[in-house]
Amino acid sequence: MSRLRRARERDVAELDALDRSLYTSDIVDAAEWRARLKRRTNEVWVAEDEDGLVCSLLLVHGKQNTRVEGIQVAKRVQGQGWGRRLLRHAVRRAEALGKERVTLEVASRNTRAEQVYASFGFKRRGSIPGYYEDGDSAIRMTYELAD
């Protein structure tokens, strides 16, 4: 399995392509990926194989929380444990930075991802109607870190 590494400017085109291959709305374009790479509160992580990027993880660190703003797993490697690996990495990064919890939102129609998050230990904390550009609601989930 490939190793996770911090994303770099040279990854922007592939990050853009990965996002577009997975979503029809709420797409992060190349300019926004560049901006996210530069923000000091953000961390963008990727893994690749001989065919290119297999996944990406965008973390946004606040004072008390780390927010998983995006997890993308290429269709060709879905079901191979990348989602859980990215969640483990998010939790480890939050713990290393002394955060209290990890939060995320997932589209209400994305039941597969919600099940992965719940099996990992994320708890449902409410919903946000009409959160996504296509009108879908988001389910807010939280993983509490031990003191």
NUTOR-728173 format. One record per residue: residue in one letter; x, y, z of N, C-alpha, C, O in turn. Coordinates in steps of 0.001 Angstrom, whole numbers, plus 500000, padded with zeros to 6 digits. Example, Ala and Ser with C-alpha at 12.3 -4.5 7.8 and 13.67 -1.06 7.14 Angstrom:
2
A513190494310507800512300495500507800513200496700507800514236496681508465S512850497750507080513670498940507140512900500030507870513409501138508039
***
This chain:
147
M500848498817500000500000500000500000500890501242500000501927501261500663S500504502247499283501273503489499191501280504239500519500390504074501354R502298505058500689502412505885501893501722507224501687501702507767500583L501156507745502772500610509095502741501760510088502804502761509852503480R501611511193502100502595512274502144501844513587501999500703513620501538R502507514676502403501914516004502237501833516322500753502765516055499994A500714516890500353500535517298498960501404518507498660501728519301499543R501773518624497382502593519740496920501908520389495718500931519872495177E502441521513495329501904522252494182501792521351492948500824521458492196R502748520488492738502727519632491543501571518625491551501296518002490526D500892518458492691499761517532492799498425518173492430497417517474492330V498401519483492229497139520201492054496300519652490894495098519444491053A496907519419489753496137518919488608495493517573488919494344517332488548E496230516696489598495663515386489940494612515492491048493637514741491039L494793516404491995493767516631493014492473517098492364491387516634492710D492604518025491416491451518536490676490769517393489910489546517260489953A491547516584489222490988515476488436490314514444489334489254513924488985L490914514141490486490315513188491417488969513692491907487992512943491931D488914514955492297487659515551492770486583515469491683485448515081491960R486934515829490467485968515818489357485516514400488991484403514212488499S486374513407489228485995512028488920484996511460489935484328510462489665L484901512102491101484055511588492169482758512359492367481772511795492841Y482743513635492012481604514488492353481056515220491137481768515480490167T479773515544491220479149516351490171478835517756490658478506518632489859S478934517978491969478753519322492527479741519494493672480388518535494093D479853520706494167480786521032495246482217520632494887482964520150495738I482587520832493641483915520468493159484919521552493540484662522746493387V486056521108494035487149522019494370488027522125493126488589521129492672D488145523332492578488942523494491355490421523705491690490798523827492856A491242523746490650492693523843490822493097525087491615493988525016492462A492461526211491352492804527442492073492533527297493567493326527751494392E491423526669493912491097526469495332492053525461495966492432525625497126W492450524424495231493443523486495778494743524225496092495344524009497144R495179525104495171496403525871495420496272526713496695497190526769497513A495119527363496846494888528190498028494887527336499298495437527744500321R494278526165499234494223525290500410495612524789500810495903524625501995L496452524552499829497822524117500122498611525192500864499536524879501614K498251526444500660499002527563501243498510527982502625499259528608503375R497276527653502975496732528085504279497433527348505410497556526123505389R497889528109506393498652527507507484497803526593508367498355525724509041T496494526758508383495626525901509194495241524614508464494607523737509051N495614524495507204495253523332506393496408522352506278497580522727506315E496043521098506137496974520052505740496294519261504637495152518831504795V496978519067503534496476518229502452497438517054502319498642517234502139W496884515851502410497660514620502337497211513819501125496034513850500765V498130513106500496497813512284499330498601510976499395499590510861500119A498140510004498623498891508776498369498719508481496893497698508816496292E499731507849496315499684507562494884500244506185494599500983505610495398D499873505674493442500464504447492933500949504728491518501020505886491109E501280503694490773501821503895489423500828504558488468501229505078487428D499540504545488809498518505170487964498123506572488417497249507188487807G498744507084489465498443508434489935497909508439491358498080507471492100L497257509545491735496729509666493092495647508631493344494789508387492496V495702508027494524494648507086494910493704507713495931492561507281496078C494194508746496642493332509375497640493896510719498061495059511040497820S493024511496498703493460512750499309492663512991500580491545512502500743L493263513749501464492667514091502750492958515558503008494114515980502987L491914516332503252492077517745503594491637517945505034490484517698505386L492571518396505860492303518705507256492390520207507472493258520878506914V491479520725508291491501522131508686491540522149510212490626521655510873H492605522722510760492793522743512204492293524051512797492717525137512400G491388523925513750490918525064514518491565525046515892492499524282516137K491069525887516787491657525954518126491464524663518907492391524192519566Q490267524089518838489977522877519613489717521650518748489831520520519223N489372521863517491488960520771516620489823520675515374490442521646514937T489842519479514823490346519269513472489149518850512645488423517924513007R488949519534511540487824519231510659488337518492509428489272518937508762V487711517362509142487989516655507899487120517341506850485916517098506765E487742518188506066486976518919505066486796518107503794485878518360503013G487661517143503589487501516310502406488288515026502481489455515007502873I487626513954502096488269512660501881487854512224500489486664512105500198Q488831511987499633488556511498498291489339510210498090490548510165498315V488643509169497668489276507888497355488893507538495925487711507431495598A489898507360495077489651507047493666488781505793493553488947504840494315K487865505807492604486946504680492433487687503361492260487220502326492735R488823503381491594489559502147491308490151501485492544490548500321492488V490218502216493672490757501632494901489762501651496059490122501315497187Q488521502037495793487521502037496863487303500611497353487351499658496575G487066500481498645486878499172499242488184498494499652488173497341500083Q489306499199499521490615498634499866491181499202501168492361499014501464G490352499891501943490781500381503250491331501789503287491771502251504339W491317502482502158491871503845502142491076504812503008491668505666503669G489758504700503020488946505602503844489302505486505315489487506496505995R489397504271505804489755504052507204491184504526507483491454505095508540R492081504296506550493467504750506724493524506269506827494260506810507652L492750506958505995492720508420506047492114508907507361492591509885507936L491072508237507839490471508618509123491475508430510266491592509293511135R492192507316510266493231507095511290494262508215511265494691508706512309H494652508609510064495644509679509935495080511001510480495781511735511178A493837511295510167493199512522510663493188512547512185493507513566512798V492820511420512794492781511340514254494182511492514838494366512205515825R495155510839514248496543510960514751497055512392514661497717512875515580R496756513067513569497201514457513417496526515342514468497181516187515079A495222515151514680494499515942515681495068515688517077495258516627517850E495341514428517399495929514104518706497298514753518859497609515304519915A498114514692517816499460515269517873499418516768518112500335517338518703L498357517398517654498221518848517820497407519222519060497138520402519286G497014518233519861496302518498521109494849518911520944494309519611521801K494215518499519876492810518856519640491887517985520488492287516923520964E490643518446520674489656517728521479488819516750520660488348515738521179R488640517059519380487776516216518547488102516399517083488774517347516675V487597515449516304487651515514514844486218515567514366485381514779514807T485928516496513463484573516640512950484574516468511433485600516620510770L483400516149510908483235516066509456481760516156509117480893516012509979E481499516395507852480144516337507320480152515330506178481135515217505446V479055514604506033478912513636504951477526513817504343476548514050505053A477457513706503025476170513844502330475209512763502816475597511606502974S473968513140503050472992512187503586472787510997502650472443509907503107R472993511190501358472828510082500406474040509156500369473970508081499773N475149509552500994476371508756500973476395507812502185477212507957503095T475487506856502166475326505956503309476562505078503515476891504730504649R477235504725502448478451503902502574479512504631503405480089504055504328A479763505892503076480755506667503834480296506860505277481098506745506203E479015507152505472478520507339506840478743506069507661479107506152508834Q478533504905507065478754503634507776480227503450508131480549502981509223V481123503818507214482561503728507501482903504636508678483605504217509598Y482417505868508657482704506820509735482157506310511071482844506374512090A480927505807511064480318505294512295481086504084512823481300503969514030S481499503188511942482241502001512397483611502387512953484185501652513757F484126503521512534485402504020513029485253504658514413486227504772515157G484034505071514751483789505694516047483212507088515988482991507706517030F482959507607514783482312508907514658480843508776515055480185507792514719K480340509774515771478942509806516211478189510888515457478727511958515173R476961510598515145476091511547514463475745512675515425475359512424516567R475883513921514969475626515084515823474629516058515206474589517227515590G473839515598514270472830516460513665472970516498512161473803515811511570S472127517326511559472175517455510103472039518921509713471590519760510494I472440519193508485472377520550507948471602520470506630472151520038505616P470344520880506639469538520802505411470124521667504291470576522787504529G470109521131503074470535521893501900471990522312501910472331523319501291Y472844521597502573474257521968502746475033521963501432475878522830501206Y474754521000500575475516520851499336474857521594498183473656521865498204E475669521922497167475177522665495997473991522001495326473117522682494790D473953520661495353472854519942494709471617519843495592470636519203495211G471651520471496771470505520502497666470490519409498715469640519426499605D471414518453498635471453517368499614471820517925500994472526518926501112S471329517262502008471655517620503386472961516960503802473372515947503235A473598517547504796474814516969505362474499516395506727473671516927507466I475162515315507049475119514749508390476417515152509066477505514873508561R476298515804510203477474516235510963477864515103511909477025514563512630M479172514746511895479655513659512734480895514112513493481655514956513019T481090513538514683482184513933515559482866512705516175482212511731516548Y484167512780516266484971511757516934485664512459518099486507513332517895E485306512073519311485885512683520509487222512032520824487326510806520854L488244512846521060489567512342521398489686512199522905489105512985523653A490429511210523351490622510988524785491475512104525371492339512666524697D491221512412526627492016513436527335493395512937527652494194513664528242
***
